[in-house]
Each structure stands twice: as C-alpha cells, then as structure tokens.
Amino acid sequence: MAIRKQYRSMQGKIVDLEKLAAKNELVPAVGNISVNARGDELGPGGRIVRKREDIVAEYYEKNKNFTPIENRAQKPVEVPVPTHINETDPTPAPQHVDLPTTVITKTAKKEDTKE
C-alpha cells in the first residue's frame, strides 16, 4: 500500500494532494494548451480527442533513439574489468608534494587602524 502525502494547511486543515489530483484529473488544465490535468488532448466541448498513452506512444514511435525509462533498467550494463592496474589508467600514481606552509600573524589591532 502506498503512503499518501498529506499536508496541513495554515488554517490547520489536512489536504491530501493525491486524492485532490485524482478527483480533478479530467478537469481541463489552466493554460493555452487544450489538455486536461492528466495530459489527454481535448477537442471542442472538452471531449477527449487523444489519450495521454496514445500521445506518449506516438512520441516514442517517432523518436527511436529514446527508450522509455521503464525499459532502461532491463538492459544489461557491460563494465570492463581490468586485469592489471596499468591497463585502464596509463597515468602514474600522484606523488606526494610538500607544500610550503604560511603563518598568518595579526599585525594590526582595532585601535591601530585609521579609516
């Protein structure tokens, strides 16, 4: 069972956003695109012309280079396994370099500075 996100308003009322979104998914969305809150394309009178699933399927049919996110995890990932340390990284290991240390001393006091 999924955990529902509930928020408390400033007036102390509990607002369930998932329930609110599910209740209003067929209501036309606000904006200059004729879609409802789900993403279905709307025609005259607010009728559904194309469902969101059909729009997404058409997009992936036109763009063969993209795979849906749900199918990406199913493809095996090939990772090369190095047999020797120098085979994958030809650069030598970094050498330890001693950097000079500087000492910061307080030279001026608040009373000594003139602005």
DSSP file (Angstrom, degrees, kcal/mol; ACC not computed):
  #  RESIDUE AA STRUCTURE BP1 BP2  ACC     N-H-->O    O-->H-N    N-H-->O    O-->H-N    TCO  KAPPA ALPHA  PHI   PSI    X-CA   Y-CA   Z-CA
    1    1 A M              0   0    0      0, 0.0     2,-0.2     0, 0.0     0, 0.0   0.000 360.0 360.0 360.0 133.4    0.0    0.0    0.0
    2    2 A A        -     0   0    0      1,-0.1     2,-0.4     0, 0.0     0, 0.0  -0.471 360.0-116.7 -79.0 147.6    1.4    3.4   -1.0
    3    3 A I        -     0   0    0     -2,-0.2     2,-0.3     1,-0.0    -1,-0.1  -0.709  29.3-134.1 -83.3 130.0    1.8    6.1    1.6
    4    4 A R        -     0   0    0     -2,-0.4     2,-0.7     1,-0.0    -1,-0.0  -0.675  11.9-127.1 -88.8 138.0   -0.3    9.1    0.9
    5    5 A K        +     0   0    0     -2,-0.3    12,-1.1     2,-0.0    13,-0.6  -0.751  33.3 178.5 -84.9 117.0    1.1   12.6    1.1
    6    6 A Q  E     -A   16   0A   0     -2,-0.7     2,-0.3    10,-0.2    10,-0.2  -0.970   6.5-168.4-121.3 136.6   -0.9   14.7    3.4
    7    7 A Y  E     -A   15   0A   0      8,-2.8     8,-3.5    -2,-0.4     2,-0.5  -0.865  19.2-128.8-121.2 155.2   -0.2   18.3    4.3
    8    8 A R  E     -A   14   0A   0     -2,-0.3     6,-0.2     6,-0.2     5,-0.0  -0.916  25.2-139.0-105.3 127.2   -1.6   20.6    6.9
    9    9 A S    >   -     0   0    0      4,-3.4     3,-1.6    -2,-0.5    -1,-0.0  -0.183  30.3 -99.4 -75.8 173.6   -2.7   24.0    5.7
   10   10 A M  T 3  S+     0   0    0      1,-0.3    -1,-0.1     2,-0.1    -2,-0.0   0.761 125.9  54.9 -66.4 -22.9   -2.1   27.3    7.5
   11   11 A Q  T 3  S-     0   0    0      2,-0.1    -1,-0.3     1,-0.0    -2,-0.0   0.439 123.3-105.6 -89.0   1.0   -5.7   27.0    8.9
   12   12 A G  S <  S+     0   0    0     -3,-1.6     2,-0.2     1,-0.3    -2,-0.1   0.475  74.8 137.4  92.6   2.5   -5.0   23.5   10.3
   13   13 A K        -     0   0    0     -5,-0.0    -4,-3.4     1,-0.0     2,-0.5  -0.586  54.7-122.1 -83.4 145.8   -7.0   21.6    7.7
   14   14 A I  E     -A    8   0A   0     -6,-0.2     2,-0.5    -2,-0.2    -6,-0.2  -0.759  25.0-163.5 -89.5 130.0   -5.4   18.4    6.2
   15   15 A V  E     -A    7   0A   0     -8,-3.5    -8,-2.8    -2,-0.5     2,-0.8  -0.967   7.7-158.0-117.3 122.3   -5.0   18.4    2.4
   16   16 A D  E  >  -A    6   0A   0     -2,-0.5     4,-1.9   -10,-0.2   -10,-0.2  -0.878   6.4-169.9 -99.9 105.7   -4.4   15.1    0.6
   17   17 A L  H  > S+     0   0    0    -12,-1.1     4,-2.4    -2,-0.8     5,-0.2   0.845  82.5  53.6 -69.3 -35.1   -2.8   16.0   -2.7
   18   18 A E  H  > S+     0   0    0    -13,-0.6     4,-2.3     2,-0.2    -1,-0.2   0.914 110.9  46.6 -65.6 -41.8   -3.1   12.6   -4.3
   19   19 A K  H  > S+     0   0    0      2,-0.2     4,-1.9     1,-0.2    -2,-0.2   0.889 112.9  50.3 -66.1 -39.0   -6.8   12.5   -3.7
   20   20 A L  H  X S+     0   0    0     -4,-1.9     4,-1.4     2,-0.2    -2,-0.2   0.895 111.7  47.3 -66.2 -41.2   -7.2   16.0   -5.0
   21   21 A A  H  < S+     0   0    0     -4,-2.4    -2,-0.2     1,-0.2    -1,-0.2   0.895 112.7  48.8 -68.3 -40.3   -5.3   15.2   -8.2
   22   22 A A  H >< S+     0   0    0     -4,-2.3     3,-0.8     1,-0.2    -2,-0.2   0.860 110.1  52.2 -66.9 -34.9   -7.2   12.0   -8.8
   23   23 A K  H 3< S+     0   0    0     -4,-1.9     3,-0.3     1,-0.2    -1,-0.2   0.846 118.3  35.7 -68.5 -34.2  -10.5   13.8   -8.3
   24   24 A N  T >< S+     0   0    0     -4,-1.4     3,-1.1     1,-0.2    13,-0.4   0.101  79.4 111.7-109.7  22.0   -9.7   16.6  -10.8
   25   25 A E  T <  S+     0   0    0     -3,-0.8    13,-1.5     1,-0.2    14,-0.2   0.737  81.3  48.1 -72.6 -19.0   -7.7   14.6  -13.5
   26   26 A L  T 3  S+     0   0    0     -3,-0.3    -1,-0.2    -4,-0.2    -2,-0.1   0.433  87.5 105.5 -96.6   0.3  -10.5   15.1  -16.1
   27   27 A V  S <  S-     0   0    0     -3,-1.1    10,-1.7     1,-0.1    11,-0.1  -0.625  85.2-100.9 -78.8 135.7  -10.9   18.8  -15.5
   28   28 A P  B     -B   36   0B   0      0, 0.0     8,-0.3     0, 0.0    -1,-0.1  -0.307  41.3-118.5 -58.0 137.3   -9.3   21.0  -18.2
   29   29 A A        -     0   0    0      6,-2.6     2,-0.4     4,-0.1     6,-0.2  -0.369  25.3-105.9 -76.1 156.3   -6.0   22.4  -17.2
   30   30 A V  S    S+     0   0    0     -2,-0.1     2,-0.3     4,-0.1    -1,-0.1  -0.695  78.9  62.6 -83.4 130.3   -5.3   26.1  -16.9
   31   31 A G  S    S-     0   0    0     -2,-0.4     4,-0.0     1,-0.1     0, 0.0  -0.893  96.0 -69.6 145.7-174.6   -3.2   27.4  -19.8
   32   32 A N  S    S+     0   0    0     -2,-0.3     2,-0.4     2,-0.1    -1,-0.1   0.312 101.0  87.7 -98.2   9.5   -3.2   27.9  -23.5
   33   33 A I  S    S-     0   0    0      2,-0.1     2,-1.8    -3,-0.0    -4,-0.1  -0.911  80.5-127.7-106.0 134.5   -2.9   24.2  -24.4
   34   34 A S        +     0   0    0     -2,-0.4     8,-2.9     8,-0.1     2,-0.3  -0.558  65.3 117.2 -86.2  80.8   -6.1   22.2  -24.7
   35   35 A V  B     -C   41   0C   0     -2,-1.8    -6,-2.6     6,-0.2     6,-0.2  -0.923  58.2-123.8-134.6 160.9   -5.4   19.3  -22.3
   36   36 A N  B >   -B   28   0B   0      4,-1.7     3,-0.7    -2,-0.3   -10,-0.1  -0.395  44.9 -87.6 -94.7-176.8   -6.9   18.1  -19.1
   37   37 A A  T 3  S+     0   0    0    -10,-1.7   -11,-0.2   -13,-0.4   -12,-0.1   0.755 127.6  54.6 -66.4 -23.7   -4.9   17.6  -15.9
   38   38 A R  T 3  S-     0   0    0    -13,-1.5    -1,-0.2   -11,-0.1   -12,-0.1   0.789 120.0-105.5 -76.7 -29.4   -4.0   14.1  -16.9
   39   39 A G    <   +     0   0    0     -3,-0.7     2,-0.2     1,-0.3    -2,-0.1   0.437  68.5 147.1 114.1   4.2   -2.5   15.2  -20.2
   40   40 A D        -     0   0    0      1,-0.1    -4,-1.7    11,-0.1     2,-0.4  -0.499  53.4-114.5 -71.4 141.1   -5.2   14.0  -22.6
   41   41 A E  E     -CD  35  50C   0      9,-2.3     8,-3.1    -6,-0.2     9,-1.2  -0.637  33.6-149.0 -79.2 130.4   -5.7   16.2  -25.6
   42   42 A L  E     - D   0  48C   0     -8,-2.9     6,-0.2    -2,-0.4    -8,-0.1  -0.769  11.5-166.0-105.5 145.9   -9.1   17.9  -25.6
   43   43 A G    >   -     0   0    0      4,-3.4     3,-1.7    -2,-0.3     4,-0.1  -0.225  51.3 -35.3-106.8-160.0  -11.3   18.9  -28.5
   44   44 A P  G >  S+     0   0    0      0, 0.0     3,-0.8     0, 0.0    -1,-0.2  -0.377 129.9  17.8 -64.1 137.7  -14.3   21.1  -28.8
   45   45 A G  G 3  S-     0   0    0      1,-0.2    -3,-0.0    -3,-0.1     0, 0.0   0.535 128.2 -74.2  79.5   7.6  -16.6   21.0  -25.7
   46   46 A G  G <  S+     0   0    0     -3,-1.7    -1,-0.2     1,-0.3     2,-0.2   0.661  85.5 152.8  82.2  15.4  -13.9   19.4  -23.5
   47   47 A R    <   -     0   0    0     -3,-0.8    -4,-3.4    -4,-0.1     2,-0.5  -0.539  51.9-108.7 -79.7 146.5  -14.1   16.0  -25.1
   48   48 A I  E     +D   42   0C   0     -6,-0.2    -6,-0.2    -2,-0.2     3,-0.1  -0.642  37.7 174.0 -77.9 120.5  -11.0   13.8  -25.1
   49   49 A V  E    S+     0   0C   0     -8,-3.1     2,-0.4    -2,-0.5    -1,-0.2   0.875  71.4  10.1 -91.3 -49.0   -9.6   13.5  -28.6
   50   50 A R  E    S-D   41   0C   0     -9,-1.2    -9,-2.3    -7,-0.0    -1,-0.4  -0.999  77.3-127.3-134.1 136.7   -6.4   11.6  -27.9
   51   51 A K     >  -     0   0    0     -2,-0.4     4,-1.8   -11,-0.2     3,-0.3  -0.413  26.1-114.0 -78.4 158.9   -5.5    9.9  -24.6
   52   52 A R  H  > S+     0   0    0      1,-0.2     4,-2.4     2,-0.2     5,-0.2   0.865 116.0  57.4 -60.6 -38.4   -2.1   10.6  -22.9
   53   53 A E  H  > S+     0   0    0      1,-0.2     4,-2.2     2,-0.2    -1,-0.2   0.878 106.5  49.0 -61.6 -38.6   -1.0    7.0  -23.5
   54   54 A D  H  > S+     0   0    0     -3,-0.3     4,-2.2     2,-0.2    -1,-0.2   0.874 110.5  50.7 -68.9 -37.5   -1.5    7.4  -27.3
   55   55 A I  H  X S+     0   0    0     -4,-1.8     4,-1.9     2,-0.2    -2,-0.2   0.915 112.8  45.6 -65.5 -43.7    0.4   10.7  -27.3
   56   56 A V  H  X S+     0   0    0     -4,-2.4     4,-2.2     2,-0.2    -2,-0.2   0.903 112.5  50.8 -66.9 -41.5    3.4    9.2  -25.5
   57   57 A A  H  X S+     0   0    0     -4,-2.2     4,-1.7     1,-0.2    -2,-0.2   0.891 110.4  49.9 -63.7 -39.6    3.4    6.0  -27.7
   58   58 A E  H  X S+     0   0    0     -4,-2.2     4,-2.0     2,-0.2    -1,-0.2   0.884 108.7  52.9 -65.7 -38.6    3.4    8.2  -30.8
   59   59 A Y  H  X S+     0   0    0     -4,-1.9     4,-2.2     1,-0.2    -2,-0.2   0.935 111.2  44.9 -62.1 -47.0    6.3   10.3  -29.5
   60   60 A Y  H  < S+     0   0    0     -4,-2.2    -1,-0.2     1,-0.2    -2,-0.2   0.788 109.9  56.4 -70.3 -26.4    8.4    7.2  -28.8
   61   61 A E  H  < S+     0   0    0     -4,-1.7    -1,-0.2    -5,-0.2     3,-0.2   0.889 111.9  42.3 -69.3 -38.7    7.4    5.8  -32.3
   62   62 A K  H  < S+     0   0    0     -4,-2.0     2,-0.9     1,-0.2    -2,-0.2   0.857 115.4  51.2 -74.4 -36.0    8.8    8.9  -33.9
   63   63 A N    ><  +     0   0    0     -4,-2.2     3,-0.9    -5,-0.2    -1,-0.2  -0.776  61.7 170.4-107.3  87.8   11.9    9.1  -31.8
   64   64 A K  T 3  S+     0   0    0     -2,-0.9    -1,-0.2     1,-0.2    -2,-0.1   0.712  70.2  69.7 -71.3 -20.4   13.5    5.7  -32.0
   65   65 A N  T 3  S+     0   0    0     -3,-0.1     2,-0.4     2,-0.0    -1,-0.2   0.753  89.9  72.4 -69.9 -23.4   16.7    6.9  -30.2
   66   66 A F    <   -     0   0    0     -3,-0.9    -3,-0.1    -6,-0.1     3,-0.0  -0.753  65.9-162.2 -96.3 137.7   14.9    7.3  -26.9
   67   67 A T        -     0   0    0     -2,-0.4     5,-0.1     1,-0.0    -3,-0.0  -0.921  32.3-100.0-113.3 144.8   13.8    4.4  -24.8
   68   68 A P    >>  -     0   0    0      0, 0.0     3,-1.3     0, 0.0     4,-0.8  -0.281  31.7-117.9 -60.4 150.0   11.1    4.7  -22.1
   69   69 A I  H >> S+     0   0    0      1,-0.3     3,-0.8     2,-0.2     4,-0.7   0.835 111.6  61.7 -59.9 -35.1   12.6    4.9  -18.6
   70   70 A E  H 34 S+     0   0    0      1,-0.2    -1,-0.3     2,-0.2     4,-0.2   0.775 105.7  46.9 -65.9 -24.9   10.9    1.7  -17.5
   71   71 A N  H X> S+     0   0    0     -3,-1.3     3,-0.6     1,-0.2     4,-0.6   0.600  93.5  77.4 -91.5 -12.1   12.8   -0.3  -20.2
   72   72 A R  H X< S+     0   0    0     -3,-0.8     3,-0.7    -4,-0.8    -1,-0.2   0.853  90.2  54.3 -67.1 -34.7   16.3    1.2  -19.4
   73   73 A A  T 3< S+     0   0    0     -4,-0.7    -1,-0.2     1,-0.2    -2,-0.1   0.714  99.4  63.0 -73.9 -19.6   16.8   -0.9  -16.3
   74   74 A Q  T <4 S+     0   0    0     -3,-0.6    -1,-0.2    -4,-0.2    -2,-0.2   0.720  82.7  90.9 -79.2 -21.0   16.2   -4.2  -18.2
   75   75 A K  S << S-     0   0    0     -3,-0.7     2,-0.1    -4,-0.6     0, 0.0  -0.574  83.8-117.3 -77.4 134.3   19.2   -3.8  -20.5
   76   76 A P        -     0   0    0      0, 0.0     2,-0.5     0, 0.0    -1,-0.1  -0.445  22.5-136.5 -71.0 145.3   22.4   -5.3  -19.1
   77   77 A V        -     0   0    0     -2,-0.1     2,-0.6    -4,-0.1    -4,-0.0  -0.898  10.4-145.6-104.9 125.2   25.2   -2.9  -18.5
   78   78 A E        -     0   0    0     -2,-0.5     0, 0.0     2,-0.0     0, 0.0  -0.809  17.3-176.3 -94.0 123.9   28.7   -4.0  -19.6
   79   79 A V        -     0   0    0     -2,-0.6     2,-0.2     2,-0.0    -2,-0.0  -0.979  25.2-126.6-119.8 122.2   31.5   -2.9  -17.3
   80   80 A P        -     0   0    0      0, 0.0    -2,-0.0     0, 0.0     0, 0.0  -0.476  18.5-147.3 -69.7 136.0   35.1   -3.7  -18.4
   81   81 A V        -     0   0    0     -2,-0.2     2,-0.1     7,-0.0    -2,-0.0  -0.913  15.1-133.2-104.8 117.6   37.1   -5.4  -15.7
   82   82 A P        -     0   0    0      0, 0.0     3,-0.1     0, 0.0     4,-0.0  -0.450  13.9-165.0 -72.9 140.4   40.8   -4.5  -15.6
   83   83 A T  S    S+     0   0    0      1,-0.2     2,-0.3    -2,-0.1     3,-0.0   0.784  79.4  27.5 -90.7 -31.4   43.2   -7.4  -15.4
   84   84 A H  S >> S-     0   0    0      1,-0.1     4,-0.6     0, 0.0     3,-0.6  -0.911  78.5-124.3-126.2 156.1   46.2   -5.1  -14.5
   85   85 A I  H >> S+     0   0    0     -2,-0.3     4,-1.1     1,-0.2     3,-0.5   0.897 110.9  49.5 -65.9 -40.6   46.2   -1.7  -12.8
   86   86 A N  H 34 S+     0   0    0      1,-0.2    -1,-0.2     2,-0.2     0, 0.0   0.593  93.7  77.4 -77.9 -10.1   48.1    0.0  -15.6
   87   87 A E  H <4 S+     0   0    0     -3,-0.6    -1,-0.2     1,-0.2    -2,-0.2   0.897 105.2  29.4 -68.1 -40.6   45.7   -1.3  -18.3
   88   88 A T  H << S+     0   0    0     -4,-0.6    -1,-0.2    -3,-0.5    -2,-0.2   0.803 128.1  37.8 -90.4 -30.9   42.9    1.1  -17.6
   89   89 A D     <  +     0   0    0     -4,-1.1    -1,-0.2     1,-0.1    -2,-0.0  -0.881  57.3 179.9-127.1 100.0   44.9    4.1  -16.3
   90   90 A P        +     0   0    0      0, 0.0    -1,-0.1     0, 0.0    -4,-0.1   0.637  57.2  97.7 -74.5 -11.7   48.2    4.8  -18.0
   91   91 A T  S    S-     0   0    0      1,-0.1    -2,-0.1     3,-0.0     0, 0.0  -0.543  80.2-115.4 -77.8 141.0   49.0    7.8  -15.8
   92   92 A P        -     0   0    0      0, 0.0    -1,-0.1     0, 0.0     3,-0.1  -0.265  39.9 -85.7 -70.7 162.6   51.3    7.1  -12.8
   93   93 A A        -     0   0    0      1,-0.1     2,-0.1     0, 0.0     0, 0.0  -0.376  55.8 -94.1 -64.9 145.0   50.0    7.5   -9.3
   94   94 A P        -     0   0    0      0, 0.0     2,-0.2     0, 0.0    -1,-0.1  -0.360  39.0-128.8 -65.1 140.2   50.2   11.0   -7.9
   95   95 A Q        -     0   0    0     -3,-0.1     2,-0.5     1,-0.1     0, 0.0  -0.593  23.1-107.5 -86.8 149.2   53.4   11.8   -6.0
   96   96 A H        -     0   0    0     -2,-0.2     2,-0.5     2,-0.0    -1,-0.1  -0.665  38.0-167.2 -77.9 125.0   53.2   13.4   -2.5
   97   97 A V        -     0   0    0     -2,-0.5     2,-0.6     2,-0.0    -1,-0.0  -0.962  16.8-135.8-118.3 127.8   54.3   17.0   -2.7
   98   98 A D        -     0   0    0     -2,-0.5     3,-0.0     3,-0.0    -2,-0.0  -0.726  21.8-154.0 -82.0 121.2   55.1   19.1    0.4
   99   99 A L        -     0   0    0     -2,-0.6     2,-0.1     1,-0.1    -2,-0.0  -0.729  23.8-104.9 -94.0 144.2   53.6   22.5    0.1
  100  100 A P        -     0   0    0      0, 0.0     2,-0.4     0, 0.0    -1,-0.1  -0.440  34.0-136.0 -67.6 139.4   55.1   25.4    1.9
  101  101 A T        -     0   0    0     -2,-0.1     2,-0.4    -3,-0.0    -3,-0.0  -0.770  13.2-150.3 -97.3 141.7   53.1   26.5    4.9
  102  102 A T        -     0   0    0     -2,-0.4     2,-0.6     2,-0.0     0, 0.0  -0.862   5.3-141.7-111.4 146.6   52.4   30.1    5.7
  103  103 A V        -     0   0    0     -2,-0.4     2,-0.6     2,-0.0    -2,-0.0  -0.929  10.9-152.1-109.4 124.2   51.9   31.6    9.1
  104  104 A I        -     0   0    0     -2,-0.6     2,-0.4     2,-0.0    -2,-0.0  -0.849  16.8-173.8 -97.9 123.8   49.3   34.3    9.4
  105  105 A T        -     0   0    0     -2,-0.6     2,-0.7     0, 0.0    -2,-0.0  -0.876  30.1-114.3-116.8 151.1   50.0   36.8   12.1
  106  106 A K        +     0   0    0     -2,-0.4     3,-0.1     1,-0.2    -2,-0.0  -0.743  38.6 169.8 -85.0 116.2   47.8   39.6   13.4
  107  107 A T        +     0   0    0     -2,-0.7     2,-0.4     1,-0.2    -1,-0.2   0.777  57.7  44.1-100.1 -30.7   49.7   42.8   12.5
  108  108 A A        -     0   0    0      3,-0.0     2,-0.2     4,-0.0    -1,-0.2  -0.943  66.0-150.8-123.1 138.4   47.1   45.5   13.2
  109  109 A K     >  -     0   0    0     -2,-0.4     4,-1.2    -3,-0.1     3,-0.3  -0.537  34.2-105.5 -95.5 168.1   44.8   45.9   16.1
  110  110 A K  T  4 S+     0   0    0      1,-0.2     3,-0.2     2,-0.2    -1,-0.1   0.855 121.2  50.4 -63.0 -35.1   41.5   47.6   16.0
  111  111 A E  T  4 S+     0   0    0      1,-0.2    -1,-0.2     3,-0.0    -3,-0.0   0.799 107.0  55.8 -73.7 -27.6   42.8   50.7   17.8
  112  112 A D  T  4 S+     0   0    0     -3,-0.3     2,-0.2     2,-0.0    -1,-0.2   0.758  88.2  89.7 -78.4 -23.6   45.8   51.0   15.4
  113  113 A T     <  -     0   0    0     -4,-1.2     2,-0.5    -3,-0.2    -5,-0.0  -0.516  59.3-161.3 -79.2 140.2   43.8   51.2   12.2
  114  114 A K              0   0    0     -2,-0.2    -2,-0.0     1,-0.1    -3,-0.0  -0.983 360.0 360.0-122.1 127.6   42.7   54.6   11.0
  115  115 A E              0   0    0     -2,-0.5    -1,-0.1     0, 0.0    -2,-0.0   0.399 360.0 360.0-116.2 360.0   39.9   54.9    8.5
